């Protein structure tokens, strides 16, 4: 590929000295697990998103698991989520022994539809086979779902909300920063995320003191007063100190990078008008543009043309979770989630990062224009 889908090298060139200094500092003190950079990063992350507690962990999947385990989720419990997401969102529900109940998406935002959510919760209550416990809404592609409407459903049925903001950390929802929108919020610092480290990493956020204490315990094998006082079943889910040292200089420039991502998104939207269906962002929302995803009935032809021009594109997600082989036992079939299924057949994502060249969107548009004639 002549053009990177995500350009981590350009970012590194900008903050190389700070990154290298952070790594060298860890090498010098040698506290590779739970070193002082962990506490420092957690303080900075909490201040950034407005949550009282930030608890770093090993990856975004474990972050979700920490949230579910803090609520003692297990067999017989139903947790509601979207099928149009990375598999880990639903996977952690099954790993906890609970049952994922899928809710179709709003076709404009690709996020969980609150109206259908209320319908599915009511159906599970009426059936009486599972106990509704929580909701995992996903901030897909960088955009938050309608949390006001989701919270109304949660309050009506006494459900917790575990925000999966692996793709949306730092976005805005009606003046609130993603990472503070759920009872517990989780994120991933996988390198390709808007805020990513140089390996695996994640975090959970909450303003509930009791939940924070419990998740800190679960993060280290359910420890109590010390690591040999195990008071609950937990995980080995600590973040490496090196990744914390790498994330802090990245967090320092993150607000500016969000603005740069918005400029790239704006250039795409303007250049691609009339060629594909461009993303929709409701009033009062700001996406962090983890992906710039478009819809087209000519997806394959456009992707082939872009590839020939040296421009990568990726499909997120070809198979909605409810149709995955791993969840066959739940009995979902094609047609059960029509909006998710339609999106999976038409969607593809274009290169997105803060350092996309100014005229790149026009180059993409020109390739698409020729391919469609």
ZIJOQUI-V64567 format. One record per residue. N is the residue number from 1. SS is DSSP state (H for helix, E for strand, L for the rest). PSI is psi in whole degrees, 0 to 359 (999 if undefined). NEAR is the number of other C-alpha atoms within 12 Angstrom. Layout:
BEGIN
N_SS_PSI_NEAR / N_SS_PSI_NEAR
END
This chain:
BEGIN
1_L_130_15 / 2_L_343_14 / 3_L_130_24 / 4_L_143_24 / 5_L_320_27 / 6_L_123_32 / 7_L_87_25 / 8_H_335_27 / 9_H_322_18 / 10_H_320_17 / 11_H_316_32 / 12_H_320_23 / 13_H_328_15 / 14_H_321_20 / 15_H_27_23 / 16_H_314_18 / 17_H_317_16 / 18_H_320_23 / 19_H_312_28 / 20_H_321_22 / 21_H_320_18 / 22_H_316_28 / 23_H_317_29 / 24_H_323_19 / 25_H_320_22 / 26_H_318_26 / 27_H_325_17 / 28_H_320_13 / 29_H_338_17 / 30_L_12_17 / 31_L_81_20 / 32_L_340_23 / 33_E_124_26 / 34_L_38_30 / 35_L_177_26 / 36_H_335_24 / 37_H_333_31 / 38_H_309_35 / 39_H_320_25 / 40_H_315_24 / 41_H_316_36 / 42_H_321_36 / 43_H_317_25 / 44_H_320_28 / 45_H_317_41 / 46_H_317_30 / 47_H_323_23 / 48_H_313_29 / 49_H_350_38 / 50_L_14_27 / 51_L_153_33 / 52_L_325_28 / 53_E_135_36 / 54_E_130_39 / 55_E_109_52 / 56_E_157_50 / 57_E_186_45 / 58_L_330_38 / 59_L_174_37 / 60_H_329_43 / 61_H_315_35 / 62_H_329_43 / 63_H_315_46 / 64_H_318_49 / 65_H_321_45 / 66_H_317_51 / 67_H_314_49 / 68_H_319_45 / 69_H_330_35 / 70_H_333_37 / 71_L_9_30 / 72_L_42_26 / 73_L_139_31 / 74_L_197_26 / 75_L_139_20 / 76_L_349_22 / 77_E_146_30 / 78_E_131_37 / 79_E_127_42 / 80_E_135_47 / 81_E_176_49 / 82_E_146_43 / 83_L_348_45 / 84_L_79_45 / 85_L_170_40 / 86_L_144_31 / 87_L_330_29 / 88_H_328_30 / 89_H_314_46 / 90_H_328_40 / 91_H_317_32 / 92_H_331_32 / 93_H_314_40 / 94_H_321_30 / 95_H_328_23 / 96_L_355_30 / 97_L_0_21 / 98_L_180_30 / 99_E_121_34 / 100_E_132_46 / 101_E_117_45 / 102_E_144_43 / 103_E_129_41 / 104_L_168_37 / 105_E_161_36 / 106_L_124_30 / 107_L_342_26 / 108_L_319_25 / 109_L_345_35 / 110_L_8_42 / 111_L_165_43 / 112_E_136_42 / 113_L_114_37 / 114_H_328_32 / 115_H_314_22 / 116_H_330_27 / 117_H_311_39 / 118_H_322_31 / 119_H_318_20 / 120_H_321_31 / 121_H_316_37 / 122_H_321_23 / 123_H_316_21 / 124_H_320_27 / 125_H_315_20 / 126_H_319_13 / 127_H_322_13 / 128_L_13_14 / 129_L_331_14 / 130_L_156_25 / 131_E_114_28 / 132_E_128_38 / 133_E_320_36 / 134_E_172_43 / 135_E_134_51 / 136_E_90_51 / 137_L_145_53 / 138_E_134_48 / 139_L_79_50 / 140_H_136_45 / 141_H_11_44 / 142_H_354_44 / 143_L_131_45 / 144_L_149_50 / 145_L_185_45 / 146_L_87_36 / 147_H_330_37 / 148_H_314_21 / 149_H_322_20 / 150_H_318_38 / 151_H_328_29 / 152_H_317_20 / 153_H_317_30 / 154_H_316_30 / 155_H_321_20 / 156_H_323_19 / 157_H_12_25 / 158_L_54_18 / 159_L_147_29 / 160_E_159_35 / 161_E_118_40 / 162_E_101_47 / 163_E_122_49 / 164_E_97_54 / 165_L_37_53 / 166_L_326_50 / 167_L_354_42 / 168_L_5_43 / 169_L_128_51 / 170_L_351_47 / 171_L_168_42 / 172_E_138_35 / 173_E_102_31 / 174_L_46_20 / 175_L_353_17 / 176_E_144_23 / 177_E_133_36 / 178_L_137_48 / 179_L_347_46 / 180_L_17_41 / 181_L_342_43 / 182_L_172_42 / 183_L_319_39 / 184_E_142_45 / 185_E_145_54 / 186_E_150_52 / 187_E_168_53 / 188_E_143_46 / 189_L_28_41 / 190_L_143_28 / 191_L_329_30 / 192_L_353_29 / 193_L_161_40 / 194_L_320_44 / 195_L_102_48 / 196_L_154_39 / 197_L_197_36 / 198_L_45_30 / 199_L_214_24 / 200_L_148_33 / 201_L_159_39 / 202_E_183_49 / 203_E_155_56 / 204_E_151_59 / 205_E_143_48 / 206_E_158_43 / 207_L_11_25 / 208_L_113_22 / 209_H_319_19 / 210_H_316_17 / 211_H_322_30 / 212_H_315_30 / 213_H_318_27 / 214_H_319_33 / 215_H_326_46 / 216_H_323_41 / 217_H_311_34 / 218_H_324_37 / 219_H_329_39 / 220_E_69_34 / 221_L_29_25 / 222_L_36_28 / 223_E_153_23 / 224_L_248_21 / 225_L_330_14 / 226_L_178_13 / 227_L_348_18 / 228_L_4_13 / 229_L_87_15 / 230_E_111_18 / 231_L_354_17 / 232_L_166_23 / 233_L_133_22 / 234_L_203_30 / 235_L_165_30 / 236_E_86_25 / 237_L_33_33 / 238_L_148_38 / 239_L_140_44 / 240_E_141_34 / 241_H_324_38 / 242_H_319_37 / 243_H_325_41 / 244_H_319_47 / 245_H_326_40 / 246_H_323_39 / 247_H_329_45 / 248_H_314_34 / 249_H_331_32 / 250_H_319_37 / 251_H_327_35 / 252_H_327_23 / 253_H_2_22 / 254_H_315_30 / 255_H_318_24 / 256_H_322_21 / 257_H_327_29 / 258_H_318_33 / 259_H_320_23 / 260_H_321_26 / 261_H_320_35 / 262_H_320_31 / 263_H_319_28 / 264_H_315_33 / 265_H_318_41 / 266_H_320_28 / 267_H_320_26 / 268_H_311_39 / 269_H_319_27 / 270_H_316_21 / 271_H_328_26 / 272_L_2_30 / 273_L_129_22 / 274_L_352_17 / 275_L_321_28 / 276_L_169_31 / 277_E_117_28 / 278_L_163_30 / 279_L_150_33 / 280_L_129_28 / 281_L_115_30 / 282_L_159_19 / 283_L_138_14 / 284_L_0_17 / 285_E_150_27 / 286_E_122_32 / 287_L_152_42 / 288_L_2_43 / 289_L_57_47 / 290_L_323_44 / 291_L_150_40 / 292_E_104_45 / 293_E_132_38 / 294_E_165_41 / 295_E_141_34 / 296_L_144_28 / 297_L_354_20 / 298_L_37_23 / 299_H_310_31 / 300_H_318_22 / 301_H_319_22 / 302_H_318_36 / 303_H_321_31 / 304_H_318_22 / 305_H_319_26 / 306_H_317_34 / 307_H_317_25 / 308_H_330_19 / 309_L_3_22 / 310_L_22_21 / 311_L_116_30 / 312_L_153_25 / 313_E_154_33 / 314_E_145_29 / 315_L_118_30 / 316_L_106_32 / 317_L_134_30 / 318_L_326_26 / 319_L_109_27 / 320_L_150_40 / 321_H_324_37 / 322_H_342_39 / 323_H_5_28 / 324_L_149_25 / 325_H_325_15 / 326_H_335_20 / 327_H_21_24 / 328_H_324_14 / 329_H_344_14 / 330_H_345_19 / 331_L_10_17 / 332_L_150_23 / 333_L_165_19 / 334_L_134_19 / 335_L_346_14 / 336_L_328_23 / 337_L_73_31 / 338_H_322_25 / 339_H_319_29 / 340_H_319_37 / 341_H_320_32 / 342_H_317_27 / 343_H_319_36 / 344_H_336_34 / 345_H_348_24 / 346_H_348_31 / 347_E_147_39 / 348_E_156_35 / 349_E_144_39 / 350_E_163_45 / 351_L_132_39 / 352_L_119_42 / 353_L_168_41 / 354_L_347_36 / 355_L_25_31 / 356_L_135_32 / 357_L_151_24 / 358_L_325_20 / 359_L_9_18 / 360_H_320_28 / 361_H_321_29 / 362_H_323_23 / 363_H_317_26 / 364_H_315_39 / 365_H_319_30 / 366_H_318_24 / 367_H_316_27 / 368_H_320_35 / 369_H_315_22 / 370_H_319_17 / 371_H_332_23 / 372_H_355_22 / 373_L_999_12
END
